[in-house]
């Protein structure tokens, strides 16, 4: 880095890509016992399971043009069986160049032209044809407009995701692969268990070559300032993005197979692609069939659809929230979103032993991967998929009641998972307050959402409100474990800037609330924004 700033200050890298600060990790890294470094293989075991539905593949993209957004001079084929895959490699059609192949996926990446693409249509009886799409490390938002980012944490966020106290043993025995720009040595990280470089470029672009290292620290950072949920996890670096943060879906698919074959049980993909590639989809299924789980970034486009591979069924897709627990405006939304986690201005490792304030769904995703690794290490009989399901089940509902496209099931809370079997634990929480303009401009309509985050059903829960119109209270219905109930208020007068227009508190009679800190929320009228986007 060219500039050095104190930990508590945030600035931008050149081009406005990342907020960063220079800071040395204060605590010594955890010692990791030396062990033989396993070699990561480029291709996996023979054959895909029949459950992938590729025996009679659909004739996708049977045209002379590449799919929209894909590389125009490439095509990807995924074959239905080993024989068809082997025969194709022995008898490459004229005008077709073999760029790469994956035996584990029965897939090939081809260099084609208009004529050879058309000729490949004859092979669709034995193969699914599609495109190879660009993949990139999601760009953080343009922070010249603060509204695009949300409120920054500027502090370690373990407490925010329900991890307090000692993390001794968290992640031990669990292998996590980081498919990214690569991971470099850092005082906040232990020794890597393995490396594979599927890119091989030697260029240096400071803005992205440290991306994978930042991600690694949010999984397994060993200190206090740069801390991850699973500091004793075994990390594998699988480099699928170059130093400018660019890659393609076929290389990512190869990286998934390599990581799974090397024994990784959790695969972190803080990357985003815009297209549905048959090879990438097959790789996601390959991981699931081998007992591994993929955790992927939703994307930072502020779009109403998830990026790939987050969009695939079975992938744990992760959105970002800010320090106020609000959905980060840049974070992609969609019906398939699984979870959200902190993702604005989070301390993370960087190049040369330094640190950045990391913003984006790239930062939220490794917190979820690390949380899954921590849970699996503490409950070894759980599979990664089962641990992920617990995170979904015991997440903190926010936004609209129940699962929604902005927060998924809610914000992760590891403490709720760890205390899920604690008998008699009572916890009623003020989950969120939503507002909407009343018809005809007659003020605001507020909806207050209350969640039972304990382990027992709750009755005699009272919602107490201080409104612009005066105090009011509601007796809520019996709430089952995990249930969220909503109470909508009559239209309220519009408030002045800085005024608290609504204060909501929940009280449960006949029980001691285990987490009283989450019982109250207030709604304050904000200053009007004057922020504008940079040209």
NORRA-V112287 format. One record per residue. N is the residue number from 1. RES is the residue in three letters. PHI is phi in whole degrees, 0 to 359 (NA if undefined). PSI is psi in degrees with one decimal (none if undefined). Layout:
# NORRA-V112287
n=N res=RES phi=PHI psi=PSI
n=N res=RES phi=PHI psi=PSI
This chain:
# NORRA-V112287
n=1 res=UNK phi=NA psi=151.7
n=2 res=UNK phi=270 psi=-27.7
n=3 res=UNK phi=240 psi=149.9
n=4 res=UNK phi=238 psi=124.7
n=5 res=UNK phi=233 psi=155.4
n=6 res=UNK phi=296 psi=161.1
n=7 res=UNK phi=303 psi=-37.5
n=8 res=UNK phi=277 psi=-1.8
n=9 res=UNK phi=259 psi=148.0
n=10 res=UNK phi=237 psi=137.8
n=11 res=UNK phi=222 psi=-175.7
n=12 res=UNK phi=246 psi=144.0
n=13 res=UNK phi=291 psi=163.9
n=14 res=UNK phi=306 psi=135.4
n=15 res=UNK phi=88 psi=-2.0
n=16 res=UNK phi=73 psi=22.9
n=17 res=UNK phi=282 psi=-49.2
n=18 res=UNK phi=230 psi=147.8
n=19 res=UNK phi=278 psi=140.8
n=20 res=UNK phi=211 psi=160.1
n=21 res=UNK phi=214 psi=149.9
n=22 res=UNK phi=265 psi=129.1
n=23 res=UNK phi=197 psi=134.3
n=24 res=UNK phi=277 psi=140.8
n=25 res=UNK phi=295 psi=126.6
n=26 res=UNK phi=282 psi=-38.1
n=27 res=UNK phi=269 psi=149.4
n=28 res=UNK phi=289 psi=145.5
n=29 res=UNK phi=293 psi=151.1
n=30 res=UNK phi=292 psi=133.2
n=31 res=UNK phi=291 psi=136.2
n=32 res=UNK phi=243 psi=126.5
n=33 res=UNK phi=300 psi=136.3
n=34 res=UNK phi=288 psi=145.4
n=35 res=UNK phi=206 psi=156.4
n=36 res=UNK phi=303 psi=134.7
n=37 res=UNK phi=277 psi=117.5
n=38 res=UNK phi=293 psi=148.9
n=39 res=UNK phi=270 psi=128.2
n=40 res=UNK phi=278 psi=134.4
n=41 res=UNK phi=265 psi=149.1
n=42 res=UNK phi=283 psi=-28.2
n=43 res=UNK phi=232 psi=159.3
n=44 res=UNK phi=261 psi=-165.6
n=45 res=UNK phi=291 psi=161.1
n=46 res=UNK phi=296 psi=139.9
n=47 res=UNK phi=84 psi=146.6
n=48 res=UNK phi=252 psi=148.3
n=49 res=UNK phi=296 psi=149.5
n=50 res=UNK phi=297 psi=-21.8
n=51 res=UNK phi=292 psi=-8.7
n=52 res=UNK phi=287 psi=-13.2
n=53 res=UNK phi=72 psi=29.8
n=54 res=UNK phi=260 psi=5.0
n=55 res=UNK phi=295 psi=-36.9
n=56 res=UNK phi=233 psi=73.3
n=57 res=UNK phi=293 psi=147.7
n=58 res=UNK phi=288 psi=152.5
n=59 res=UNK phi=276 psi=70.6
n=60 res=UNK phi=285 psi=143.8
n=61 res=UNK phi=53 psi=45.9
n=62 res=UNK phi=275 psi=55.3
n=63 res=UNK phi=232 psi=177.5
n=64 res=UNK phi=270 psi=1.6
n=65 res=UNK phi=247 psi=149.3
n=66 res=UNK phi=290 psi=153.5
n=67 res=UNK phi=301 psi=152.6
n=68 res=UNK phi=303 psi=128.2
n=69 res=UNK phi=90 psi=-12.9
n=70 res=UNK phi=277 psi=164.0
n=71 res=UNK phi=297 psi=125.0
n=72 res=UNK phi=292 psi=-23.4
n=73 res=UNK phi=254 psi=21.7
n=74 res=UNK phi=229 psi=156.4
n=75 res=UNK phi=217 psi=151.8
n=76 res=UNK phi=237 psi=131.8
n=77 res=UNK phi=241 psi=134.2
n=78 res=UNK phi=242 psi=118.7
n=79 res=UNK phi=271 psi=152.6
n=80 res=UNK phi=281 psi=-20.9
n=81 res=UNK phi=207 psi=166.0
n=82 res=UNK phi=297 psi=-39.5
n=83 res=UNK phi=297 psi=-44.9
n=84 res=UNK phi=296 psi=-39.8
n=85 res=UNK phi=297 psi=-47.4
n=86 res=UNK phi=295 psi=-42.4
n=87 res=UNK phi=296 psi=-38.0
n=88 res=UNK phi=296 psi=-43.6
n=89 res=UNK phi=295 psi=-29.8
n=90 res=UNK phi=283 psi=-25.7
n=91 res=UNK phi=227 psi=66.6
n=92 res=UNK phi=297 psi=131.2
n=93 res=UNK phi=298 psi=154.6
n=94 res=UNK phi=295 psi=143.4
n=95 res=UNK phi=82 psi=6.4
n=96 res=UNK phi=246 psi=130.3
n=97 res=UNK phi=250 psi=133.1
n=98 res=UNK phi=275 psi=113.5
n=99 res=UNK phi=271 psi=-36.4
n=100 res=UNK phi=193 psi=159.7
n=101 res=UNK phi=213 psi=152.3
n=102 res=UNK phi=229 psi=110.8
n=103 res=UNK phi=294 psi=-37.1
n=104 res=UNK phi=298 psi=-31.5
n=105 res=UNK phi=258 psi=-4.4
n=106 res=UNK phi=52 psi=48.0
n=107 res=UNK phi=232 psi=149.1
n=108 res=UNK phi=228 psi=146.4
n=109 res=UNK phi=249 psi=124.2
n=110 res=UNK phi=239 psi=147.2
n=111 res=UNK phi=267 psi=123.6
n=112 res=UNK phi=226 psi=164.7
n=113 res=UNK phi=236 psi=-176.7
n=114 res=UNK phi=302 psi=-43.9
n=115 res=UNK phi=290 psi=-44.5
n=116 res=UNK phi=290 psi=-30.3
n=117 res=UNK phi=296 psi=-41.8
n=118 res=UNK phi=296 psi=-38.1
n=119 res=UNK phi=294 psi=-30.0
n=120 res=UNK phi=293 psi=-16.9
n=121 res=UNK phi=301 psi=-28.4
n=122 res=UNK phi=293 psi=-17.8
n=123 res=UNK phi=270 psi=-0.5
n=124 res=UNK phi=293 psi=-12.5
n=125 res=UNK phi=292 psi=-26.3
n=126 res=UNK phi=245 psi=-0.5
n=127 res=UNK phi=209 psi=153.7
n=128 res=UNK phi=260 psi=125.6
n=129 res=UNK phi=252 psi=138.0
n=130 res=UNK phi=204 psi=-166.8
n=131 res=UNK phi=257 psi=167.8
n=132 res=UNK phi=251 psi=119.9
n=133 res=UNK phi=254 psi=150.5
n=134 res=UNK phi=296 psi=145.5
n=135 res=UNK phi=230 psi=147.0
n=136 res=UNK phi=211 psi=157.0
n=137 res=UNK phi=289 psi=120.6
n=138 res=UNK phi=303 psi=127.8
n=139 res=UNK phi=294 psi=132.5
n=140 res=UNK phi=298 psi=161.9
n=141 res=UNK phi=291 psi=162.3
n=142 res=UNK phi=287 psi=101.5
n=143 res=UNK phi=279 psi=7.9
n=144 res=UNK phi=293 psi=-16.8
n=145 res=UNK phi=244 psi=106.6
n=146 res=UNK phi=299 psi=-25.2
n=147 res=UNK phi=293 psi=-19.1
n=148 res=UNK phi=282 psi=-14.6
n=149 res=UNK phi=250 psi=-46.0
n=150 res=UNK phi=96 psi=-179.3
n=151 res=UNK phi=285 psi=126.5
n=152 res=UNK phi=283 psi=147.3
n=153 res=UNK phi=286 psi=-52.3
n=154 res=UNK phi=56 psi=30.5
n=155 res=UNK phi=202 psi=158.1
n=156 res=UNK phi=302 psi=145.9
n=157 res=UNK phi=245 psi=13.4
n=158 res=UNK phi=302 psi=-42.4
n=159 res=UNK phi=299 psi=-34.6
n=160 res=UNK phi=292 psi=-21.7
n=161 res=UNK phi=252 psi=15.2
n=162 res=UNK phi=86 psi=27.3
n=163 res=UNK phi=241 psi=116.0
n=164 res=UNK phi=228 psi=161.1
n=165 res=UNK phi=75 psi=-159.4
n=166 res=UNK phi=293 psi=141.6
n=167 res=UNK phi=251 psi=21.7
n=168 res=UNK phi=303 psi=126.1
n=169 res=UNK phi=87 psi=-9.6
n=170 res=UNK phi=292 psi=117.3
n=171 res=UNK phi=94 psi=-8.5
n=172 res=UNK phi=299 psi=129.7
n=173 res=UNK phi=83 psi=3.9
n=174 res=UNK phi=247 psi=128.3
n=175 res=UNK phi=263 psi=127.8
n=176 res=UNK phi=237 psi=125.0
n=177 res=UNK phi=261 psi=136.6
n=178 res=UNK phi=249 psi=103.8
n=179 res=UNK phi=269 psi=105.9
n=180 res=UNK phi=197 psi=-149.4
n=181 res=UNK phi=273 psi=3.4
n=182 res=UNK phi=104 psi=158.6
n=183 res=UNK phi=238 psi=127.4
n=184 res=UNK phi=257 psi=164.8
n=185 res=UNK phi=296 psi=144.2
n=186 res=UNK phi=204 psi=143.8
n=187 res=UNK phi=302 psi=-23.9
n=188 res=UNK phi=274 psi=-0.8
n=189 res=UNK phi=238 psi=145.4
n=190 res=UNK phi=281 psi=-170.9
n=191 res=UNK phi=285 psi=134.5
n=192 res=UNK phi=293 psi=146.9
n=193 res=UNK phi=277 psi=-19.5
n=194 res=UNK phi=183 psi=158.4
n=195 res=UNK phi=224 psi=148.7
n=196 res=UNK phi=211 psi=132.1
n=197 res=UNK phi=246 psi=109.2
n=198 res=UNK phi=264 psi=5.5
n=199 res=UNK phi=250 psi=-59.9
n=200 res=UNK phi=83 psi=4.6
n=201 res=UNK phi=288 psi=153.6
n=202 res=UNK phi=248 psi=5.7
n=203 res=UNK phi=291 psi=162.7
n=204 res=UNK phi=232 psi=120.3
n=205 res=UNK phi=230 psi=100.7
n=206 res=UNK phi=305 psi=-32.6
n=207 res=UNK phi=298 psi=-24.6
n=208 res=UNK phi=232 psi=-20.1
n=209 res=UNK phi=293 psi=-16.9
n=210 res=UNK phi=266 psi=0.4
n=211 res=UNK phi=301 psi=-47.4
n=212 res=UNK phi=295 psi=-33.3
n=213 res=UNK phi=291 psi=-40.1
n=214 res=UNK phi=299 psi=-44.7
n=215 res=UNK phi=300 psi=-45.3
n=216 res=UNK phi=302 psi=-40.1
n=217 res=UNK phi=291 psi=-27.4
n=218 res=UNK phi=277 psi=-5.2
n=219 res=UNK phi=264 psi=-48.7
n=220 res=UNK phi=223 psi=27.4
n=221 res=UNK phi=302 psi=135.0
n=222 res=UNK phi=263 psi=-13.3
n=223 res=UNK phi=261 psi=-159.2
n=224 res=UNK phi=263 psi=-43.1
n=225 res=UNK phi=288 psi=-37.5
n=226 res=UNK phi=239 psi=87.1
n=227 res=UNK phi=243 psi=138.9
n=228 res=UNK phi=244 psi=160.3
n=229 res=UNK phi=294 psi=-24.8
n=230 res=UNK phi=229 psi=70.2
n=231 res=UNK phi=294 psi=-17.9
n=232 res=UNK phi=257 psi=11.6
n=233 res=UNK phi=291 psi=152.3
n=234 res=UNK phi=271 psi=119.2
n=235 res=UNK phi=259 psi=134.0
n=236 res=UNK phi=245 psi=128.5
n=237 res=UNK phi=264 psi=117.5
n=238 res=UNK phi=242 psi=107.4
n=239 res=UNK phi=274 psi=110.5
n=240 res=UNK phi=241 psi=-6.8
n=241 res=UNK phi=242 psi=143.0
n=242 res=UNK phi=279 psi=-176.0
n=243 res=UNK phi=290 psi=-10.4
n=244 res=UNK phi=263 psi=5.6
n=245 res=UNK phi=82 psi=17.3
n=246 res=UNK phi=251 psi=152.0
n=247 res=UNK phi=195 psi=-161.2
n=248 res=UNK phi=213 psi=160.2
n=249 res=UNK phi=293 psi=-31.0
n=250 res=UNK phi=292 psi=-42.9
n=251 res=UNK phi=295 psi=-38.4
n=252 res=UNK phi=298 psi=-41.9
n=253 res=UNK phi=299 psi=-42.5
n=254 res=UNK phi=299 psi=-40.3
n=255 res=UNK phi=295 psi=-36.7
n=256 res=UNK phi=297 psi=-46.9
n=257 res=UNK phi=298 psi=-44.4
n=258 res=UNK phi=299 psi=-43.9
n=259 res=UNK phi=295 psi=-43.3
n=260 res=UNK phi=296 psi=-43.8
n=261 res=UNK phi=295 psi=-25.9
n=262 res=UNK phi=278 psi=-6.1
n=263 res=UNK phi=104 psi=4.7
n=264 res=UNK phi=294 psi=135.4
n=265 res=UNK phi=257 psi=-22.6
n=266 res=UNK phi=232 psi=128.3
n=267 res=UNK phi=244 psi=118.5
n=268 res=UNK phi=263 psi=121.0
n=269 res=UNK phi=239 psi=87.9
n=270 res=UNK phi=273 psi=63.1
n=271 res=UNK phi=213 psi=166.0
n=272 res=UNK phi=215 psi=137.7
n=273 res=UNK phi=232 psi=158.1
n=274 res=UNK phi=259 psi=-4.8
n=275 res=UNK phi=232 psi=153.9
n=276 res=UNK phi=271 psi=100.8
n=277 res=UNK phi=264 psi=133.7
n=278 res=UNK phi=298 psi=-33.1
n=279 res=UNK phi=291 psi=-42.6
n=280 res=UNK phi=294 psi=-41.6
n=281 res=UNK phi=298 psi=-41.6
n=282 res=UNK phi=295 psi=-35.7
n=283 res=UNK phi=293 psi=-37.8
n=284 res=UNK phi=299 psi=-43.5
n=285 res=UNK phi=293 psi=-36.1
n=286 res=UNK phi=300 psi=-44.1
n=287 res=UNK phi=297 psi=-44.9
n=288 res=UNK phi=297 psi=-41.6
n=289 res=UNK phi=293 psi=-21.2
n=290 res=UNK phi=257 psi=15.7
n=291 res=UNK phi=81 psi=13.4
n=292 res=UNK phi=256 psi=161.0
n=293 res=UNK phi=232 psi=143.9
n=294 res=UNK phi=253 psi=130.4
n=295 res=UNK phi=244 psi=122.1
n=296 res=UNK phi=226 psi=150.0
n=297 res=UNK phi=287 psi=138.6
n=298 res=UNK phi=291 psi=-26.9
n=299 res=UNK phi=110 psi=156.5
n=300 res=UNK phi=245 psi=28.8
n=301 res=UNK phi=269 psi=-4.6
n=302 res=UNK phi=65 psi=24.0
n=303 res=UNK phi=271 psi=163.6
n=304 res=UNK phi=268 psi=20.9
n=305 res=UNK phi=216 psi=151.3
n=306 res=UNK phi=278 psi=149.5
n=307 res=UNK phi=285 psi=166.9
n=308 res=UNK phi=265 psi=140.1
n=309 res=UNK phi=271 psi=5.7
n=310 res=UNK phi=301 psi=-26.6
n=311 res=UNK phi=285 psi=-14.5
n=312 res=UNK phi=284 psi=143.3
n=313 res=UNK phi=298 psi=140.6
n=314 res=UNK phi=92 psi=-15.5
n=315 res=UNK phi=272 psi=137.5
n=316 res=UNK phi=278 psi=105.5
n=317 res=UNK phi=266 psi=137.0
n=318 res=UNK phi=234 psi=126.0
n=319 res=UNK phi=258 psi=176.7
n=320 res=UNK phi=243 psi=145.9
n=321 res=UNK phi=236 psi=160.8
n=322 res=UNK phi=261 psi=-172.3
n=323 res=UNK phi=291 psi=-14.9
n=324 res=UNK phi=267 psi=5.6
n=325 res=UNK phi=76 psi=14.1
n=326 res=UNK phi=266 psi=151.1
n=327 res=UNK phi=301 psi=126.6
n=328 res=UNK phi=289 psi=126.0
n=329 res=UNK phi=302 psi=-27.0
n=330 res=UNK phi=283 psi=-18.2
n=331 res=UNK phi=287 psi=124.6
n=332 res=UNK phi=300 psi=149.8
n=333 res=UNK phi=240 psi=165.1
n=334 res=UNK phi=170 psi=158.8
n=335 res=UNK phi=298 psi=-25.7
n=336 res=UNK phi=269 psi=6.3
n=337 res=UNK phi=296 psi=131.5
n=338 res=UNK phi=272 psi=-53.3
n=339 res=UNK phi=211 psi=167.8
n=340 res=UNK phi=231 psi=159.8
n=341 res=UNK phi=207 psi=162.9
n=342 res=UNK phi=306 psi=137.3
n=343 res=UNK phi=207 psi=24.9
n=344 res=UNK phi=230 psi=114.6
n=345 res=UNK phi=62 psi=50.7
n=346 res=UNK phi=259 psi=130.6
n=347 res=UNK phi=300 psi=130.7
n=348 res=UNK phi=211 psi=157.2
n=349 res=UNK phi=291 psi=158.5
n=350 res=UNK phi=211 psi=-169.6
n=351 res=UNK phi=293 psi=156.4
n=352 res=UNK phi=59 psi=31.7
n=353 res=UNK phi=72 psi=12.6
n=354 res=UNK phi=262 psi=-167.9
n=355 res=UNK phi=220 psi=157.8
n=356 res=UNK phi=230 psi=161.9
n=357 res=UNK phi=264 psi=105.2
n=358 res=UNK phi=270 psi=128.3
n=359 res=UNK phi=234 psi=135.7
n=360 res=UNK phi=135 psi=170.4
n=361 res=UNK phi=294 psi=-18.0
n=362 res=UNK phi=299 psi=-31.1
n=363 res=UNK phi=276 psi=-34.9
n=364 res=UNK phi=291 psi=-37.0
n=365 res=UNK phi=299 psi=-48.8
n=366 res=UNK phi=295 psi=-25.3
n=367 res=UNK phi=296 psi=-37.5
n=368 res=UNK phi=289 psi=-43.0
n=369 res=UNK phi=301 psi=-44.2
n=370 res=UNK phi=294 psi=-36.8
n=371 res=UNK phi=295 psi=-41.2
n=372 res=UNK phi=298 psi=-44.5
n=373 res=UNK phi=298 psi=-41.2
n=374 res=UNK phi=297 psi=-44.1
n=375 res=UNK phi=295 psi=-43.6
n=376 res=UNK phi=298 psi=-39.3
n=377 res=UNK phi=293 psi=-32.1
n=378 res=UNK phi=277 psi=-23.4
n=379 res=UNK phi=229 psi=78.3
n=380 res=UNK phi=299 psi=-18.8
n=381 res=UNK phi=283 psi=-12.5
n=382 res=UNK phi=280 psi=140.9
n=383 res=UNK phi=278 psi=161.8
n=384 res=UNK phi=302 psi=-37.1
n=385 res=UNK phi=295 psi=-38.3
n=386 res=UNK phi=292 psi=-38.4
n=387 res=UNK phi=295 psi=-40.8
n=388 res=UNK phi=296 psi=-38.9
n=389 res=UNK phi=297 psi=-37.3
n=390 res=UNK phi=296 psi=-41.0
n=391 res=UNK phi=299 psi=-39.4
n=392 res=UNK phi=294 psi=-46.5
n=393 res=UNK phi=296 psi=-39.8
n=394 res=UNK phi=255 psi=27.6
n=395 res=UNK phi=282 psi=161.5
n=396 res=UNK phi=272 psi=108.2
n=397 res=UNK phi=300 psi=137.3
n=398 res=UNK phi=208 psi=173.8
n=399 res=UNK phi=69 psi=-142.7
n=400 res=UNK phi=294 psi=153.1
n=401 res=UNK phi=297 psi=132.5
n=402 res=UNK phi=82 psi=-176.8
n=403 res=UNK phi=297 psi=138.4
n=404 res=UNK phi=215 psi=172.4
n=405 res=UNK phi=283 psi=-14.5
n=406 res=UNK phi=265 psi=-34.2
n=407 res=UNK phi=243 psi=-4.4
n=408 res=UNK phi=63 psi=-136.3
n=409 res=UNK phi=284 psi=-17.7
n=410 res=UNK phi=141 psi=-169.9
n=411 res=UNK phi=272 psi=136.0
n=412 res=UNK phi=297 psi=145.4
n=413 res=UNK phi=216 psi=95.9
n=414 res=UNK phi=295 psi=-34.7
n=415 res=UNK phi=300 psi=-39.1
n=416 res=UNK phi=296 psi=-36.3
n=417 res=UNK phi=294 psi=-46.0
n=418 res=UNK phi=292 psi=-25.7
n=419 res=UNK phi=254 psi=14.9
n=420 res=UNK phi=297 psi=-25.0
n=421 res=UNK phi=258 psi=8.7
n=422 res=UNK phi=286 psi=117.1
n=423 res=UNK phi=294 psi=136.0
n=424 res=UNK phi=74 psi=11.1
n=425 res=UNK phi=288 psi=118.6
n=426 res=UNK phi=253 psi=132.2
n=427 res=UNK phi=204 psi=108.0
n=428 res=UNK phi=255 psi=134.7
n=429 res=UNK phi=231 psi=141.4
n=430 res=UNK phi=280 psi=100.5
n=431 res=UNK phi=286 psi=-48.6
n=432 res=UNK phi=193 psi=161.3
n=433 res=UNK phi=234 psi=123.5
n=434 res=UNK phi=249 psi=149.0
n=435 res=UNK phi=229 psi=150.7
n=436 res=UNK phi=212 psi=147.1
n=437 res=UNK phi=291 psi=132.0
n=438 res=UNK phi=289 psi=148.5
n=439 res=UNK phi=304 psi=140.2
n=440 res=UNK phi=73 psi=14.1
n=441 res=UNK phi=70 psi=25.8
n=442 res=UNK phi=272 psi=41.9
n=443 res=UNK phi=100 psi=-155.9
n=444 res=UNK phi=241 psi=144.9
n=445 res=UNK phi=253 psi=121.8
n=446 res=UNK phi=253 psi=137.0
n=447 res=UNK phi=242 psi=123.1
n=448 res=UNK phi=256 psi=126.8
n=449 res=UNK phi=252 psi=130.1
n=450 res=UNK phi=237 psi=131.2
n=451 res=UNK phi=242 psi=141.7
n=452 res=UNK phi=272 psi=103.9
n=453 res=UNK phi=258 psi=14.4
n=454 res=UNK phi=264 psi=-162.4
n=455 res=UNK phi=246 psi=7.2
n=456 res=UNK phi=227 psi=150.4
n=457 res=UNK phi=296 psi=147.6
n=458 res=UNK phi=239 psi=133.4
n=459 res=UNK phi=235 psi=176.1
n=460 res=UNK phi=57 psi=39.9
n=461 res=UNK phi=266 psi=126.0
n=462 res=UNK phi=248 psi=132.9
n=463 res=UNK phi=260 psi=114.7
n=464 res=UNK phi=255 psi=128.9
n=465 res=UNK phi=234 psi=137.2
n=466 res=UNK phi=250 psi=113.7
n=467 res=UNK phi=242 psi=172.6
n=468 res=UNK phi=297 psi=-23.4
n=469 res=UNK phi=268 psi=-2.9
n=470 res=UNK phi=120 psi=179.2
n=471 res=UNK phi=281 psi=150.2
n=472 res=UNK phi=206 psi=151.6
n=473 res=UNK phi=221 psi=154.9
n=474 res=UNK phi=226 psi=136.5
n=475 res=UNK phi=271 psi=119.1
n=476 res=UNK phi=275 psi=155.4
n=477 res=UNK phi=291 psi=167.4
n=478 res=UNK phi=304 psi=133.7
n=479 res=UNK phi=247 psi=119.4
n=480 res=UNK phi=288 psi=164.6
n=481 res=UNK phi=301 psi=127.5
n=482 res=UNK phi=83 psi=-10.1
n=483 res=UNK phi=286 psi=145.1
n=484 res=UNK phi=245 psi=130.6
n=485 res=UNK phi=243 psi=152.7
n=486 res=UNK phi=239 psi=144.2
n=487 res=UNK phi=230 psi=119.0
n=488 res=UNK phi=260 psi=133.7
n=489 res=UNK phi=267 psi=155.6
n=490 res=UNK phi=298 psi=161.4
n=491 res=UNK phi=307 psi=135.4
n=492 res=UNK phi=247 psi=151.7
n=493 res=UNK phi=298 psi=150.0
n=494 res=UNK phi=291 psi=139.8
n=495 res=UNK phi=262 psi=166.7
n=496 res=UNK phi=275 psi=160.8
n=497 res=UNK phi=302 psi=130.5
n=498 res=UNK phi=87 psi=-7.8
n=499 res=UNK phi=278 psi=138.5
n=500 res=UNK phi=278 psi=107.4
n=501 res=UNK phi=270 psi=-15.9
n=502 res=UNK phi=203 psi=129.1
n=503 res=UNK phi=236 psi=125.0
n=504 res=UNK phi=240 psi=135.1
n=505 res=UNK phi=224 psi=139.0
n=506 res=UNK phi=248 psi=140.8
n=507 res=UNK phi=226 psi=131.8
n=508 res=UNK phi=250 psi=125.5
n=509 res=UNK phi=275 psi=143.8
n=510 res=UNK phi=79 psi=12.1
n=511 res=UNK phi=209 psi=152.9
n=512 res=UNK phi=267 psi=120.9
n=513 res=UNK phi=287 psi=121.6
n=514 res=UNK phi=289 psi=-23.4
n=515 res=UNK phi=225 psi=72.3
n=516 res=UNK phi=296 psi=-18.9
n=517 res=UNK phi=295 psi=-20.3
n=518 res=UNK phi=259 psi=20.8
n=519 res=UNK phi=270 psi=-10.0
n=520 res=UNK phi=225 psi=140.7
n=521 res=UNK phi=220 psi=148.6
n=522 res=UNK phi=234 psi=150.1
n=523 res=UNK phi=243 psi=118.7
n=524 res=UNK phi=246 psi=136.2
n=525 res=UNK phi=290 psi=120.2
n=526 res=UNK phi=279 psi=163.2
n=527 res=UNK phi=296 psi=142.8
n=528 res=UNK phi=296 psi=141.3
n=529 res=UNK phi=279 psi=137.2
n=530 res=UNK phi=246 psi=6.6
n=531 res=UNK phi=291 psi=142.0
n=532 res=UNK phi=227 psi=156.2
n=533 res=UNK phi=289 psi=147.2
n=534 res=UNK phi=290 psi=147.8
n=535 res=UNK phi=293 psi=none
